[in-house]
Amino acid sequence: MTLNEAIFGREATGALAGLVVADFSRVLAGPYCTMLLADMGATVIKIESPGGDETRQYKPPVSGDESTYYLSVNRNKRSIALDLGDADDLSTARELASRADVVIENFKPGGFARFGLDYASIMPANPSVIYASITGFGTAGGAALPGYDLLAQALSGMMSLTGDPHGAPFRSGVAVFDVMTGLHACIGILAALHHRDLTGEGQQVEMNLMSSALSGLVNQTAAYAIAGHVPTRMGNEHPSLYPYAPFPTADGEIVIAVGNDSLFRALCRHLGLRDLSEDPRFSSPPARSAHRIELRAILVESLRHKSATDWAALLQAAGVPAAPILDVQGGIDAATKLGLAPVVEAGSGDRVIPGIRNPIGFSRTAPSYDWAPPLLDEGRSDILDWLVGARATPEKGHHD
């Protein structure tokens, strides 16, 4: 019997069916990565401490008494609680790692070595394992720094770029570098699996929040690396493009994103400002950026005659990138109207938890949402029963 049959009651489907993931990660970056893998068919065993993933206590908001934070990144997994200080539980943890195709962890550097669960300890028994390690700031000088997204936002320069230019630095409204690092982890794991398919070789894959942050700041960090330019906080404005910002209207604000001259000409036509695009002050992206104060005043005067919703409809119909600024409920409603079906339900029977759709679409192997985020330790008996049966064969992972 395969692991998926043993702990989920049926064979897996999806692009990653048959892949076994021992998930020792917690909070956000690792669990987000493994949820994406699980959506795509991987069998993910979530190994938690007896107290559970910290995010189970990240409240409010809640659904019933469960943290929506935890629920947001843990569907399609089964949970087993193991105390790594207990000899029997540690033996189970090592056995799961030795039989998995992928092991993922986000403990402080060196934290797993004392349990014999680091890559160097696992690799001799499982030479083809893909071992993904996520840290906050790498394994050298930043090894002692705790891996909190807020620290990465501060140290990377992100917060210096966010907020009003005359106000205080702001963090992003979501743990953006945790999510980005989770995506990088997913990409790295899939690349390493492809290499293993070609060579039979496993390897360790390492990610950290700081490197993801500096990579994710793209043009801002590149401006310094390439030209020595240190970018500064500009509120909602773009350093290189204008108009590319929110603007007030008769009712609410609208975002207008003009990325080239043809879009600017179209904007001017539909605002009744046809001649504006020929004005030398506004005839090219550098000119518009240099004269943004004058241009803003002209655009604001024109936009005050209609609501944000009306302007968005008119400009979108003309091919000009524009949208009203919505709250999260409005964003989900907008995606629904666009036919993106953003909300899915994971689970069945008396445990069905809504969540956000996996953003990757497949023409043949669609993501599935069969299992609600697990209760703590709810998969223990099935997972242990599978291990008992699996001990009769040396194979692991997708060969079991």
HUNOR-V708331 format. One record per residue. N is the residue number from 0. RES is the residue in one small letter. OMEGA is omega in whole degrees, 0 to 359 (999 if undefined). Layout:
n=N res=RES omega=OMEGA
n=N res=RES omega=OMEGA
This chain:
n=0 res=m omega=178
n=1 res=t omega=179
n=2 res=l omega=182
n=3 res=n omega=176
n=4 res=e omega=184
n=5 res=a omega=188
n=6 res=i omega=177
n=7 res=f omega=176
n=8 res=g omega=178
n=9 res=r omega=177
n=10 res=e omega=178
n=11 res=a omega=171
n=12 res=t omega=178
n=13 res=g omega=185
n=14 res=a omega=183
n=15 res=l omega=179
n=16 res=a omega=180
n=17 res=g omega=180
n=18 res=l omega=181
n=19 res=v omega=182
n=20 res=v omega=172
n=21 res=a omega=189
n=22 res=d omega=176
n=23 res=f omega=184
n=24 res=s omega=177
n=25 res=r omega=182
n=26 res=v omega=191
n=27 res=l omega=188
n=28 res=a omega=180
n=29 res=g omega=179
n=30 res=p omega=177
n=31 res=y omega=177
n=32 res=c omega=186
n=33 res=t omega=174
n=34 res=m omega=177
n=35 res=l omega=178
n=36 res=l omega=180
n=37 res=a omega=176
n=38 res=d omega=183
n=39 res=m omega=171
n=40 res=g omega=179
n=41 res=a omega=174
n=42 res=t omega=186
n=43 res=v omega=174
n=44 res=i omega=180
n=45 res=k omega=182
n=46 res=i omega=186
n=47 res=e omega=170
n=48 res=s omega=178
n=49 res=p omega=177
n=50 res=g omega=178
n=51 res=g omega=173
n=52 res=d omega=182
n=53 res=e omega=186
n=54 res=t omega=174
n=55 res=r omega=180
n=56 res=q omega=178
n=57 res=y omega=186
n=58 res=k omega=346
n=59 res=p omega=357
n=60 res=p omega=182
n=61 res=v omega=168
n=62 res=s omega=193
n=63 res=g omega=174
n=64 res=d omega=183
n=65 res=e omega=178
n=66 res=s omega=176
n=67 res=t omega=175
n=68 res=y omega=178
n=69 res=y omega=183
n=70 res=l omega=186
n=71 res=s omega=187
n=72 res=v omega=186
n=73 res=n omega=178
n=74 res=r omega=175
n=75 res=n omega=178
n=76 res=k omega=169
n=77 res=r omega=186
n=78 res=s omega=168
n=79 res=i omega=180
n=80 res=a omega=181
n=81 res=l omega=175
n=82 res=d omega=185
n=83 res=l omega=173
n=84 res=g omega=178
n=85 res=d omega=187
n=86 res=a omega=181
n=87 res=d omega=179
n=88 res=d omega=179
n=89 res=l omega=177
n=90 res=s omega=178
n=91 res=t omega=179
n=92 res=a omega=179
n=93 res=r omega=180
n=94 res=e omega=177
n=95 res=l omega=179
n=96 res=a omega=182
n=97 res=s omega=181
n=98 res=r omega=185
n=99 res=a omega=170
n=100 res=d omega=183
n=101 res=v omega=170
n=102 res=v omega=178
n=103 res=i omega=180
n=104 res=e omega=177
n=105 res=n omega=175
n=106 res=f omega=176
n=107 res=k omega=180
n=108 res=p omega=181
n=109 res=g omega=184
n=110 res=g omega=182
n=111 res=f omega=183
n=112 res=a omega=183
n=113 res=r omega=176
n=114 res=f omega=184
n=115 res=g omega=181
n=116 res=l omega=177
n=117 res=d omega=184
n=118 res=y omega=182
n=119 res=a omega=181
n=120 res=s omega=184
n=121 res=i omega=189
n=122 res=m omega=180
n=123 res=p omega=179
n=124 res=a omega=184
n=125 res=n omega=189
n=126 res=p omega=180
n=127 res=s omega=183
n=128 res=v omega=168
n=129 res=i omega=188
n=130 res=y omega=184
n=131 res=a omega=180
n=132 res=s omega=178
n=133 res=i omega=175
n=134 res=t omega=177
n=135 res=g omega=190
n=136 res=f omega=176
n=137 res=g omega=186
n=138 res=t omega=179
n=139 res=a omega=184
n=140 res=g omega=181
n=141 res=g omega=186
n=142 res=a omega=183
n=143 res=a omega=182
n=144 res=l omega=177
n=145 res=p omega=189
n=146 res=g omega=177
n=147 res=y omega=180
n=148 res=d omega=182
n=149 res=l omega=177
n=150 res=l omega=179
n=151 res=a omega=177
n=152 res=q omega=180
n=153 res=a omega=187
n=154 res=l omega=183
n=155 res=s omega=186
n=156 res=g omega=182
n=157 res=m omega=183
n=158 res=m omega=177
n=159 res=s omega=181
n=160 res=l omega=190
n=161 res=t omega=179
n=162 res=g omega=180
n=163 res=d omega=182
n=164 res=p omega=180
n=165 res=h omega=182
n=166 res=g omega=182
n=167 res=a omega=173
n=168 res=p omega=180
n=169 res=f omega=169
n=170 res=r omega=173
n=171 res=s omega=180
n=172 res=g omega=176
n=173 res=v omega=179
n=174 res=a omega=193
n=175 res=v omega=182
n=176 res=f omega=170
n=177 res=d omega=180
n=178 res=v omega=180
n=179 res=m omega=179
n=180 res=t omega=175
n=181 res=g omega=177
n=182 res=l omega=178
n=183 res=h omega=177
n=184 res=a omega=179
n=185 res=c omega=179
n=186 res=i omega=181
n=187 res=g omega=179
n=188 res=i omega=182
n=189 res=l omega=177
n=190 res=a omega=179
n=191 res=a omega=176
n=192 res=l omega=178
n=193 res=h omega=178
n=194 res=h omega=179
n=195 res=r omega=178
n=196 res=d omega=181
n=197 res=l omega=190
n=198 res=t omega=187
n=199 res=g omega=186
n=200 res=e omega=169
n=201 res=g omega=177
n=202 res=q omega=174
n=203 res=q omega=178
n=204 res=v omega=185
n=205 res=e omega=176
n=206 res=m omega=171
n=207 res=n omega=184
n=208 res=l omega=184
n=209 res=m omega=179
n=210 res=s omega=176
n=211 res=s omega=180
n=212 res=a omega=182
n=213 res=l omega=175
n=214 res=s omega=184
n=215 res=g omega=176
n=216 res=l omega=172
n=217 res=v omega=187
n=218 res=n omega=182
n=219 res=q omega=177
n=220 res=t omega=178
n=221 res=a omega=179
n=222 res=a omega=178
n=223 res=y omega=183
n=224 res=a omega=184
n=225 res=i omega=190
n=226 res=a omega=181
n=227 res=g omega=180
n=228 res=h omega=178
n=229 res=v omega=182
n=230 res=p omega=181
n=231 res=t omega=181
n=232 res=r omega=181
n=233 res=m omega=182
n=234 res=g omega=181
n=235 res=n omega=184
n=236 res=e omega=181
n=237 res=h omega=183
n=238 res=p omega=189
n=239 res=s omega=185
n=240 res=l omega=174
n=241 res=y omega=357
n=242 res=p omega=180
n=243 res=y omega=192
n=244 res=a omega=172
n=245 res=p omega=177
n=246 res=f omega=176
n=247 res=p omega=176
n=248 res=t omega=177
n=249 res=a omega=182
n=250 res=d omega=180
n=251 res=g omega=182
n=252 res=e omega=177
n=253 res=i omega=173
n=254 res=v omega=175
n=255 res=i omega=184
n=256 res=a omega=182
n=257 res=v omega=185
n=258 res=g omega=179
n=259 res=n omega=185
n=260 res=d omega=181
n=261 res=s omega=176
n=262 res=l omega=178
n=263 res=f omega=178
n=264 res=r omega=179
n=265 res=a omega=177
n=266 res=l omega=181
n=267 res=c omega=180
n=268 res=r omega=187
n=269 res=h omega=172
n=270 res=l omega=183
n=271 res=g omega=182
n=272 res=l omega=189
n=273 res=r omega=184
n=274 res=d omega=185
n=275 res=l omega=183
n=276 res=s omega=178
n=277 res=e omega=179
n=278 res=d omega=182
n=279 res=p omega=179
n=280 res=r omega=188
n=281 res=f omega=190
n=282 res=s omega=179
n=283 res=s omega=179
n=284 res=p omega=178
n=285 res=p omega=180
n=286 res=a omega=180
n=287 res=r omega=177
n=288 res=s omega=181
n=289 res=a omega=183
n=290 res=h omega=186
n=291 res=r omega=181
n=292 res=i omega=178
n=293 res=e omega=181
n=294 res=l omega=180
n=295 res=r omega=181
n=296 res=a omega=180
n=297 res=i omega=181
n=298 res=l omega=180
n=299 res=v omega=179
n=300 res=e omega=180
n=301 res=s omega=185
n=302 res=l omega=185
n=303 res=r omega=185
n=304 res=h omega=178
n=305 res=k omega=177
n=306 res=s omega=178
n=307 res=a omega=180
n=308 res=t omega=180
n=309 res=d omega=179
n=310 res=w omega=181
n=311 res=a omega=180
n=312 res=a omega=181
n=313 res=l omega=184
n=314 res=l omega=177
n=315 res=q omega=179
n=316 res=a omega=179
n=317 res=a omega=180
n=318 res=g omega=179
n=319 res=v omega=180
n=320 res=p omega=182
n=321 res=a omega=180
n=322 res=a omega=172
n=323 res=p omega=178
n=324 res=i omega=185
n=325 res=l omega=168
n=326 res=d omega=185
n=327 res=v omega=177
n=328 res=q omega=178
n=329 res=g omega=179
n=330 res=g omega=178
n=331 res=i omega=177
n=332 res=d omega=180
n=333 res=a omega=178
n=334 res=a omega=178
n=335 res=t omega=179
n=336 res=k omega=178
n=337 res=l omega=179
n=338 res=g omega=183
n=339 res=l omega=178
n=340 res=a omega=190
n=341 res=p omega=184
n=342 res=v omega=177
n=343 res=v omega=177
n=344 res=e omega=179
n=345 res=a omega=178
n=346 res=g omega=181
n=347 res=s omega=178
n=348 res=g omega=183
n=349 res=d omega=176
n=350 res=r omega=177
n=351 res=v omega=184
n=352 res=i omega=175
n=353 res=p omega=176
n=354 res=g omega=182
n=355 res=i omega=183
n=356 res=r omega=169
n=357 res=n omega=187
n=358 res=p omega=182
n=359 res=i omega=177
n=360 res=g omega=178
n=361 res=f omega=179
n=362 res=s omega=182
n=363 res=r omega=188
n=364 res=t omega=184
n=365 res=a omega=172
n=366 res=p omega=179
n=367 res=s omega=183
n=368 res=y omega=189
n=369 res=d omega=190
n=370 res=w omega=175
n=371 res=a omega=175
n=372 res=p omega=189
n=373 res=p omega=166
n=374 res=l omega=183
n=375 res=l omega=174
n=376 res=d omega=186
n=377 res=e omega=180
n=378 res=g omega=188
n=379 res=r omega=188
n=380 res=s omega=180
n=381 res=d omega=181
n=382 res=i omega=179
n=383 res=l omega=177
n=384 res=d omega=178
n=385 res=w omega=179
n=386 res=l omega=178
n=387 res=v omega=179
n=388 res=g omega=184
n=389 res=a omega=182
n=390 res=r omega=179
n=391 res=a omega=181
n=392 res=t omega=180
n=393 res=p omega=184
n=394 res=e omega=180
n=395 res=k omega=170
n=396 res=g omega=187
n=397 res=h omega=176
n=398 res=h omega=189
n=399 res=d omega=999
